[in-house]
Amino acid sequence: MNDLIQTYNQLSETQQKQLVAFANLLLLKQKAKQPTGNLTEWKDKIAKVSTWSEEDIKTLEENAKHLSKWKAQDW
C-alpha cells in the first residue's frame, strides 16, 4: 500500500484526479455487477418469454423442406 501512495504522490495534480476518477469508475462497475441474490425479478422476466409450441416447430420444419425450391430472381 505504501508503494501505491508513493506512486500516487509522484503524479501531477491532473494525473491524480484522473487516477481517482478511474478508481471511482472501477468501483461503480464492481457495484453494478454484484448480484442481489433475489431471483424473483429475473424469474418474472423469464416467465414472460414466449415459447414455441410443437405445432409451431412442425410448421417451421415443414417450410424448411421447401426452401430449396425457391429460385433467386435473375437480375
DSSP file (Angstrom, degrees, kcal/mol; ACC not computed):
  #  RESIDUE AA STRUCTURE BP1 BP2  ACC     N-H-->O    O-->H-N    N-H-->O    O-->H-N    TCO  KAPPA ALPHA  PHI   PSI    X-CA   Y-CA   Z-CA
    1    1 A M     >        0   0    0      0, 0.0     4,-2.0     0, 0.0     5,-0.2   0.000 360.0 360.0 360.0 -35.5    0.0    0.0    0.0
    2    2 A N  H  >  +     0   0    0      1,-0.2     4,-2.4     2,-0.2     5,-0.2   0.898 360.0  53.7 -60.8 -40.2    2.9    2.3    0.7
    3    3 A D  H  > S+     0   0    0      1,-0.2     4,-2.4     2,-0.2    -1,-0.2   0.888 106.9  52.1 -61.5 -39.7    4.2    1.8   -2.8
    4    4 A L  H  > S+     0   0    0      2,-0.2     4,-2.5     1,-0.2    -1,-0.2   0.913 110.2  47.4 -64.4 -43.2    0.8    2.9   -4.2
    5    5 A I  H  X S+     0   0    0     -4,-2.0     4,-2.4     2,-0.2    -2,-0.2   0.897 111.7  50.7 -66.2 -40.8    0.8    6.0   -2.1
    6    6 A Q  H  X S+     0   0    0     -4,-2.4     4,-1.0     2,-0.2    -2,-0.2   0.914 112.1  47.0 -63.8 -42.3    4.3    6.9   -3.2
    7    7 A T  H >X S+     0   0    0     -4,-2.4     3,-0.7     1,-0.2     4,-0.6   0.925 111.5  51.3 -64.2 -44.6    3.5    6.4   -6.8
    8    8 A Y  H >< S+     0   0    0     -4,-2.5     3,-1.2     1,-0.2    -2,-0.2   0.900 107.1  53.8 -58.5 -42.9    0.3    8.5   -6.4
    9    9 A N  H 3< S+     0   0    0     -4,-2.4    -1,-0.2     1,-0.3    -2,-0.2   0.727 102.3  58.9 -67.4 -21.7    2.3   11.3   -4.8
   10   10 A Q  H << S+     0   0    0     -4,-1.0    -1,-0.3    -3,-0.7    -2,-0.2   0.636  89.8  92.7 -81.4 -14.2    4.7   11.4   -7.8
   11   11 A L  S << S-     0   0    0     -3,-1.2     2,-0.0    -4,-0.6    -3,-0.0  -0.404  84.5-106.8 -77.4 155.5    1.9   12.1  -10.2
   12   12 A S     >  -     0   0    0      1,-0.1     4,-2.4    -2,-0.1     5,-0.2  -0.270  36.8-102.5 -70.7 168.9    0.9   15.6  -11.2
   13   13 A E  H  > S+     0   0    0      1,-0.2     4,-2.1     2,-0.2     5,-0.1   0.894 123.9  50.5 -62.4 -39.6   -2.4   17.0   -9.8
   14   14 A T  H  > S+     0   0    0      1,-0.2     4,-2.1     2,-0.2    -1,-0.2   0.920 111.0  48.1 -64.5 -43.7   -4.2   16.4  -13.1
   15   15 A Q  H  > S+     0   0    0      1,-0.2     4,-2.4     2,-0.2    -2,-0.2   0.868 108.9  54.3 -65.6 -36.0   -2.9   12.8  -13.2
   16   16 A Q  H  X S+     0   0    0     -4,-2.4     4,-2.3     2,-0.2    -1,-0.2   0.915 108.8  48.7 -62.6 -42.0   -4.0   12.3   -9.6
   17   17 A K  H  X S+     0   0    0     -4,-2.1     4,-2.4     1,-0.2    -2,-0.2   0.892 111.3  50.0 -64.6 -39.4   -7.5   13.5  -10.4
   18   18 A Q  H  X S+     0   0    0     -4,-2.1     4,-2.4     2,-0.2    -1,-0.2   0.900 110.4  50.0 -65.3 -40.0   -7.6   11.2  -13.4
   19   19 A L  H  X S+     0   0    0     -4,-2.4     4,-2.5     2,-0.2    -2,-0.2   0.905 111.2  48.1 -65.4 -41.9   -6.5    8.2  -11.3
   20   20 A V  H  X S+     0   0    0     -4,-2.3     4,-2.4     2,-0.2    -2,-0.2   0.907 111.7  50.5 -65.1 -41.7   -9.2    8.9   -8.7
   21   21 A A  H  X S+     0   0    0     -4,-2.4     4,-2.0     2,-0.2    -2,-0.2   0.909 111.4  48.4 -63.0 -41.4  -11.8    9.2  -11.4
   22   22 A F  H  X S+     0   0    0     -4,-2.4     4,-2.3     2,-0.2    -2,-0.2   0.915 110.4  50.8 -64.6 -42.9  -10.7    5.9  -12.9
   23   23 A A  H  X S+     0   0    0     -4,-2.5     4,-2.1     1,-0.2    -2,-0.2   0.897 109.7  51.1 -62.0 -39.8  -10.7    4.2   -9.5
   24   24 A N  H  X S+     0   0    0     -4,-2.4     4,-2.3     2,-0.2    -1,-0.2   0.885 108.1  52.6 -64.3 -38.3  -14.3    5.5   -8.9
   25   25 A L  H  X S+     0   0    0     -4,-2.0     4,-2.3     2,-0.2    -2,-0.2   0.914 108.3  50.3 -62.9 -42.9  -15.3    4.1  -12.3
   26   26 A L  H  X S+     0   0    0     -4,-2.3     4,-2.2     1,-0.2    -2,-0.2   0.896 109.9  50.8 -61.8 -40.3  -14.0    0.7  -11.3
   27   27 A L  H  X S+     0   0    0     -4,-2.1     4,-2.4     2,-0.2    -1,-0.2   0.902 108.9  51.0 -65.0 -40.5  -15.9    0.8   -8.1
   28   28 A L  H  X S+     0   0    0     -4,-2.3     4,-2.2     2,-0.2    -2,-0.2   0.916 110.7  48.8 -62.4 -43.0  -19.1    1.7   -9.9
   29   29 A K  H  X S+     0   0    0     -4,-2.3     4,-1.5     1,-0.2    -1,-0.2   0.903 110.8  51.1 -62.9 -40.5  -18.6   -1.2  -12.3
   30   30 A Q  H  X S+     0   0    0     -4,-2.2     4,-0.6     1,-0.2    -2,-0.2   0.909 111.3  47.0 -64.0 -42.3  -18.0   -3.5   -9.3
   31   31 A K  H >< S+     0   0    0     -4,-2.4     3,-0.7     1,-0.2    -1,-0.2   0.873 109.5  54.6 -67.1 -36.6  -21.1   -2.4   -7.5
   32   32 A A  H 3< S+     0   0    0     -4,-2.2    -1,-0.2     1,-0.2    -2,-0.2   0.810 107.8  49.7 -68.0 -29.3  -23.2   -2.8  -10.7
   33   33 A K  H 3< S+     0   0    0     -4,-1.5    -1,-0.2    -5,-0.2    -2,-0.2   0.570  81.6 110.9 -87.8  -9.0  -22.1   -6.4  -11.2
   34   34 A Q  S << S-     0   0    0     -3,-0.7     2,-0.1    -4,-0.6    -3,-0.0  -0.512  70.8-125.6 -70.8 124.3  -22.9   -7.5   -7.7
   35   35 A P        -     0   0    0      0, 0.0    -1,-0.1     0, 0.0    -2,-0.1  -0.381   5.1-143.9 -69.3 147.0  -25.8   -9.9   -7.7
   36   36 A T        -     0   0    0      2,-0.2     3,-0.1    -2,-0.1    -2,-0.0   0.716  27.5-131.2 -82.4 -21.0  -28.7   -9.0   -5.4
   37   37 A G  S    S+     0   0    0      1,-0.2     2,-0.7     2,-0.0    -1,-0.0   0.357  74.2 115.2  84.8  -6.9  -29.4  -12.6   -4.6
   38   38 A N        +     0   0    0      1,-0.1     4,-0.4     2,-0.0     3,-0.3  -0.868  37.6 175.9-100.4 110.0  -33.1  -12.0   -5.3
   39   39 A L     >  +     0   0    0     -2,-0.7     4,-2.9     1,-0.2     5,-0.2   0.406  55.4  96.4 -93.4   1.8  -34.2  -14.0   -8.4
   40   40 A T  H  > S+     0   0    0      1,-0.2     4,-2.1     2,-0.2    -1,-0.2   0.930  86.5  45.4 -58.6 -48.4  -37.8  -13.1   -8.2
   41   41 A E  H  > S+     0   0    0     -3,-0.3     4,-2.0     1,-0.2    -1,-0.2   0.917 114.2  49.5 -62.9 -43.2  -37.5  -10.3  -10.8
   42   42 A W  H  > S+     0   0    0     -4,-0.4     4,-2.4     1,-0.2    -2,-0.2   0.912 109.9  51.0 -62.2 -43.4  -35.4  -12.5  -13.1
   43   43 A K  H  X S+     0   0    0     -4,-2.9     4,-2.2     1,-0.2    -1,-0.2   0.876 108.2  52.7 -63.5 -37.5  -38.0  -15.3  -12.8
   44   44 A D  H  X S+     0   0    0     -4,-2.1     4,-0.9    -5,-0.2    -1,-0.2   0.910 110.2  47.8 -64.0 -41.5  -40.8  -12.9  -13.7
   45   45 A K  H >< S+     0   0    0     -4,-2.0     3,-0.7     1,-0.2     4,-0.3   0.922 112.2  49.0 -65.2 -43.3  -38.9  -11.8  -16.8
   46   46 A I  H >< S+     0   0    0     -4,-2.4     3,-1.5     1,-0.2    -1,-0.2   0.876 105.5  57.8 -64.2 -37.6  -38.1  -15.3  -17.9
   47   47 A A  H 3< S+     0   0    0     -4,-2.2    -1,-0.2     1,-0.3    -2,-0.2   0.761 102.1  56.4 -65.0 -23.9  -41.8  -16.4  -17.4
   48   48 A K  T << S+     0   0    0     -4,-0.9     2,-0.3    -3,-0.7    -1,-0.3   0.497  80.3 110.5 -87.3  -3.7  -42.8  -13.7  -19.9
   49   49 A V  S <  S-     0   0    0     -3,-1.5     2,-0.1    -4,-0.3    -3,-0.0  -0.538  72.8-121.1 -72.9 132.5  -40.6  -15.0  -22.7
   50   50 A S        -     0   0    0     -2,-0.3     2,-0.3     1,-0.0    -1,-0.1  -0.397  27.1-156.8 -73.6 152.8  -42.7  -16.5  -25.5
   51   51 A T        -     0   0    0     -2,-0.1     2,-0.4     0, 0.0    -1,-0.0  -0.890  16.2-115.9-126.4 158.4  -42.2  -20.2  -26.4
   52   52 A W        -     0   0    0     -2,-0.3     2,-0.1     4,-0.0     0, 0.0  -0.780  26.8-136.6 -95.4 136.9  -42.9  -22.1  -29.5
   53   53 A S     >  -     0   0    0     -2,-0.4     4,-2.0     1,-0.1     5,-0.2  -0.356  28.7-104.3 -81.5 169.4  -45.4  -24.9  -29.4
   54   54 A E  H  > S+     0   0    0      1,-0.2     4,-2.3     2,-0.2     5,-0.2   0.863 124.2  55.0 -60.9 -35.8  -44.9  -28.3  -31.0
   55   55 A E  H  > S+     0   0    0      2,-0.2     4,-2.2     1,-0.2    -1,-0.2   0.904 105.4  51.6 -65.6 -41.2  -47.2  -27.1  -33.8
   56   56 A D  H  > S+     0   0    0      1,-0.2     4,-2.2     2,-0.2    -2,-0.2   0.914 110.8  48.5 -59.8 -43.6  -45.1  -24.0  -34.4
   57   57 A I  H  X S+     0   0    0     -4,-2.0     4,-2.6     2,-0.2    -2,-0.2   0.897 109.6  51.7 -66.2 -41.1  -42.0  -26.2  -34.7
   58   58 A K  H  X S+     0   0    0     -4,-2.3     4,-2.4     1,-0.2    -1,-0.2   0.910 109.3  50.8 -62.2 -41.6  -43.6  -28.6  -37.1
   59   59 A T  H  X S+     0   0    0     -4,-2.2     4,-2.4     2,-0.2    -2,-0.2   0.923 111.1  48.2 -61.6 -45.0  -44.7  -25.7  -39.3
   60   60 A L  H  X S+     0   0    0     -4,-2.2     4,-2.0     1,-0.2    -2,-0.2   0.912 112.4  48.4 -62.2 -43.4  -41.1  -24.4  -39.4
   61   61 A E  H  X S+     0   0    0     -4,-2.6     4,-1.1     2,-0.2    -1,-0.2   0.895 111.7  49.8 -64.6 -40.0  -39.7  -27.8  -40.2
   62   62 A E  H  X S+     0   0    0     -4,-2.4     4,-0.5     1,-0.2     3,-0.5   0.918 112.3  46.7 -65.7 -43.4  -42.2  -28.3  -43.0
   63   63 A N  H >< S+     0   0    0     -4,-2.4     3,-1.0     1,-0.2     4,-0.4   0.832 104.2  62.2 -68.7 -31.4  -41.5  -24.9  -44.5
   64   64 A A  H >< S+     0   0    0     -4,-2.0     3,-1.0     1,-0.3     4,-0.4   0.822  95.6  61.4 -63.3 -30.3  -37.7  -25.5  -44.3
   65   65 A K  H 3< S+     0   0    0     -4,-1.1     3,-0.4    -3,-0.5    -1,-0.3   0.776 103.5  50.5 -65.7 -25.9  -38.1  -28.5  -46.6
   66   66 A H  T X< S+     0   0    0     -3,-1.0     3,-1.2    -4,-0.5     4,-0.5   0.469  82.7  91.0 -93.3  -3.1  -39.4  -26.2  -49.3
   67   67 A L  G X  S+     0   0    0     -3,-1.0     3,-1.3    -4,-0.4    -1,-0.2   0.865  80.9  58.6 -62.5 -34.9  -36.6  -23.6  -49.1
   68   68 A S  G 3  S+     0   0    0     -4,-0.4    -1,-0.3    -3,-0.4    -2,-0.1   0.687  97.4  63.2 -69.4 -15.9  -34.6  -25.4  -51.8
   69   69 A K  G <  S+     0   0    0     -3,-1.2    -1,-0.3    -4,-0.1    -2,-0.2   0.643  81.1  99.5 -82.1 -15.4  -37.5  -25.0  -54.2
   70   70 A W    <   -     0   0    0     -3,-1.3     2,-0.4    -4,-0.5    -3,-0.0  -0.485  62.9-151.1 -73.1 141.3  -37.2  -21.2  -54.1
   71   71 A K        -     0   0    0     -2,-0.2     2,-0.2     3,-0.0    -2,-0.1  -0.938  14.9-120.7-116.4 137.1  -35.4  -19.6  -57.0
   72   72 A A        -     0   0    0     -2,-0.4     2,-0.2     1,-0.1     0, 0.0  -0.476  35.7-105.4 -72.6 144.3  -33.5  -16.4  -56.8
   73   73 A Q        -     0   0    0     -2,-0.2     2,-0.2     1,-0.1    -1,-0.1  -0.492  32.8-122.4 -71.3 136.3  -34.6  -13.7  -59.2
   74   74 A D              0   0    0     -2,-0.2    -1,-0.1     1,-0.1    -3,-0.0  -0.562 360.0 360.0 -76.8 143.1  -32.3  -13.1  -62.1
   75   75 A W              0   0    0     -2,-0.2    -1,-0.1     0, 0.0    -2,-0.0   0.410 360.0 360.0-100.4 360.0  -31.0   -9.6  -62.5
